[in-house]
Amino acid sequence: MSFYHIDLKNASICVNFSLRAVIQSTMKKICLSILFFLFVCAGCSTKFSLVPYLSENRYAVYLGEAHGVKVQANAVTREYPYLADGLIGELSTVIEVSVTMDEKPDLPTISFTVDEKTYGGELSYDTVSGKYSYSCTLSPTADAIDFTVAGKTVTAIKMNKTDNTELILSKVAESESEYLTPMRSGKYFLGEVYLRTIYDDGIYYYVGIVDQSGTIYSLLTDEDGNVLARKK
């Protein structure tokens, strides 16, 4: 009769070692799964923003009137060339000044000082609108600008005291998500955005969403970003 000798001690060690390896492998997989879940959740929690897709942002409006002269100055960051094609071109910031006068001088000029530097020159006249205009590269942040037009000084006050760019576009991205979702490709937005501050007895904002076919979806919001009107 043959007998087989079983080394119970070594068998126990082998079983324990195998069990420990299985547990370690399982724990490793669980940890990797948790890390992957956290990574995915982090990506999902990142809010979609329209700000990087701004191709025009009229972020400040200055208004003033005195001595029969009305001045409106807009501070605008805009792409050049200016094309409604759903793509963002090279951006630059300018101040655009519009002037109306009771009297029409032969050679109207304008001058103003911002951050101790003087700007100005001859005003251009538009026969259709009956307004004079001037523009130059400048990024004004002052609460008021003194303009000298044809020898008369007009102080233009900044009507919107805060830059609400982030707030307005955040509210629009939320309220218009159904329209915007088809224009998104992964983390990218296939379009461009116009944002214009408007003053009409209060602050309003025009938002234009342009797709790559040139179609513009237009919105009017109040100062808090609530949509008042839509047009496509």
C-alpha positions in Angstrom: 0.0 0.0 0.0 1.4 3.4 -0.9 1.0 6.5 1.1 1.3 10.1 -0.1 2.8 12.6 2.3 1.1 16.0 2.3 3.1 18.9 3.7 0.2 20.8 5.4 2.4 23.6 6.5 3.8 24.4 3.1 0.3 24.0 1.5 -1.1 26.5 4.0 1.7 29.0 3.1 1.0 28.5 -0.7 -2.8 29.1 -0.2 -2.2 32.2 1.9 0.2 33.6 -0.7 -2.2 33.0 -3.5 -5.1 34.5 -1.5 -2.9 37.6 -0.7 -2.0 38.0 -4.4 -5.7 37.8 -5.4 -6.7 40.4 -2.8 -3.8 42.7 -3.9 -4.8 42.4 -7.5 -8.5 43.1 -6.7 -7.6 46.1 -4.6 -5.4 47.5 -7.3 -8.2 47.2 -9.8 -10.6 48.9 -7.4 -8.2 51.8 -6.8 -7.7 52.3 -10.6 -11.5 52.3 -11.1 -11.9 54.9 -8.4 -9.2 57.1 -9.9 -10.7 56.8 -13.4 -14.1 57.7 -12.0 -12.7 60.7 -10.2 -10.9 61.8 -13.4 -14.2 61.5 -15.5 -16.2 63.3 -12.8 -13.6 66.1 -12.8 -14.0 66.5 -16.5 -17.8 66.5 -16.3 -17.8 69.1 -13.5 -15.9 71.6 -15.6 -18.3 74.2 -16.7 -18.6 75.0 -20.3 -17.7 78.6 -21.0 -18.3 80.8 -24.0 -15.7 83.4 -23.0 -12.8 81.9 -25.0 -15.0 82.2 -28.1 -15.6 85.9 -28.0 -14.7 87.6 -31.3 -16.3 90.9 -30.2 -16.8 92.3 -26.7 -18.0 95.8 -26.3 -17.2 95.9 -22.6 -17.6 99.6 -21.7 -19.9 102.5 -22.8 -19.2 106.1 -22.1 -21.8 108.8 -22.5 -21.6 112.6 -22.2 -23.3 115.8 -23.3 -22.5 119.5 -23.0 -22.4 122.7 -25.0 -24.5 121.2 -27.8 -22.2 118.2 -28.2 -23.1 114.6 -27.5 -20.4 112.0 -27.2 -20.7 108.2 -27.0 -17.5 106.2 -26.7 -17.4 102.4 -26.8 -14.4 100.3 -25.7 -14.4 97.2 -27.9 -12.2 94.1 -28.3 -12.8 92.7 -31.8 -11.4 90.4 -34.3 -9.8 91.7 -37.5 -10.8 91.1 -40.2 -14.4 91.2 -38.8 -16.2 88.2 -40.3 -19.3 86.3 -39.2 -17.9 82.9 -40.0 -18.0 81.1 -36.6 -14.2 81.4 -36.3 -12.1 83.7 -34.1 -9.5 85.9 -35.8 -6.8 88.0 -34.3 -8.2 90.3 -31.6 -7.4 94.0 -30.8 -9.0 96.6 -28.5 -10.1 100.0 -29.7 -12.1 102.9 -28.5 -14.8 104.0 -31.0 -16.1 107.6 -30.5 -19.4 108.9 -32.0 -20.2 112.6 -31.9 -23.2 114.7 -32.7 -23.1 118.5 -32.7 -25.7 121.3 -33.0 -23.1 123.3 -35.0 -21.1 121.8 -37.8 -17.5 123.2 -37.8 -15.5 123.2 -41.0 -12.7 121.0 -39.6 -13.9 119.3 -36.4 -11.2 117.7 -34.3 -11.3 115.6 -31.1 -8.7 115.1 -28.3 -8.7 113.3 -25.0 -6.2 112.0 -22.4 -6.1 108.5 -20.9 -3.4 107.3 -18.5 -1.5 110.6 -19.1 -1.3 110.0 -22.9 -3.2 112.2 -25.3 -5.1 110.8 -28.3 -7.1 112.5 -31.1 -7.3 113.8 -34.6 -9.7 114.9 -37.2 -13.3 113.6 -37.0 -14.8 111.7 -39.9 -18.4 112.6 -40.9 -21.1 110.1 -42.0 -23.7 111.8 -44.2 -26.2 109.0 -43.6 -26.2 109.0 -39.8 -25.3 112.7 -39.5 -22.6 111.7 -36.9 -18.9 112.3 -36.6 -16.6 109.5 -35.6 -13.1 108.7 -34.4 -11.3 105.5 -33.4 -7.9 104.4 -32.2 -6.2 101.5 -30.5 -6.8 101.9 -26.8 -8.1 99.9 -23.8 -9.7 102.4 -21.4 -10.7 101.4 -17.9 -11.3 104.9 -16.4 -14.7 105.8 -14.9 -14.8 109.0 -17.0 -13.0 110.5 -20.0 -12.9 114.3 -20.8 -13.2 114.8 -24.6 -12.5 118.1 -26.3 -14.5 118.4 -29.5 -14.1 121.5 -31.7 -12.8 123.4 -28.7 -15.7 122.3 -26.3 -15.1 119.9 -23.4 -17.5 117.1 -22.7 -17.1 114.6 -19.8 -18.3 111.1 -20.8 -19.2 108.8 -17.9 -18.8 105.1 -17.9 -22.3 103.7 -17.7 -21.5 100.1 -16.8 -19.5 100.2 -13.6 -18.6 96.5 -13.7 -17.4 94.1 -16.4 -20.2 91.5 -16.5 -18.7 89.4 -19.4 -18.3 86.2 -17.3 -21.8 86.6 -15.7 -23.7 87.2 -18.9 -22.1 84.4 -20.9 -22.4 82.0 -18.1 -26.2 82.7 -17.8 -26.6 82.4 -21.6 -24.6 79.1 -21.8 -27.0 77.8 -19.1 -30.3 79.1 -20.5 -29.5 78.3 -24.2 -27.9 74.9 -23.7 -30.4 73.2 -26.0 -29.3 75.5 -28.9 -25.6 75.4 -28.0 -25.1 71.6 -27.4 -25.1 70.6 -31.2 -22.4 73.3 -31.7 -20.1 71.5 -29.3 -17.5 68.9 -30.2 -15.9 67.4 -27.1 -14.4 70.3 -25.2 -14.5 72.6 -28.2 -17.3 75.1 -29.4 -17.8 75.3 -33.1 -18.7 79.0 -33.3 -18.0 82.5 -32.2 -19.7 84.9 -29.9 -20.5 88.7 -30.0 -21.2 90.5 -26.7 -22.2 94.2 -26.8 -23.0 96.4 -23.8 -26.0 98.7 -24.5 -27.2 101.6 -22.5 -30.8 102.7 -22.9 -32.0 104.1 -19.6 -30.3 101.1 -18.1 -27.7 98.4 -19.0 -28.6 95.7 -21.5 -26.5 93.2 -23.4 -26.7 91.9 -27.0 -25.3 88.4 -27.4 -24.8 87.0 -30.9 -23.9 83.3 -31.3 -22.5 82.6 -34.8 -22.1 79.1 -36.2 -19.7 78.2 -39.0 -22.3 78.7 -41.7 -22.7 82.3 -40.7 -26.1 82.0 -39.0 -26.5 84.3 -36.1 -28.7 83.5 -33.1 -29.4 86.8 -31.3 -30.3 87.4 -27.7 -31.1 90.5 -25.6 -30.4 90.2 -21.9 -30.8 92.4 -18.9 -27.9 93.4 -16.7 -28.1 90.1 -14.8 -28.0 87.9 -17.9 -31.7 87.0 -17.9 -32.8 86.6 -21.6 -35.5 89.2 -22.6 -35.7 88.3 -26.3 -34.4 85.8 -28.9 -34.1 86.0 -32.7 -32.6 83.7 -35.3 
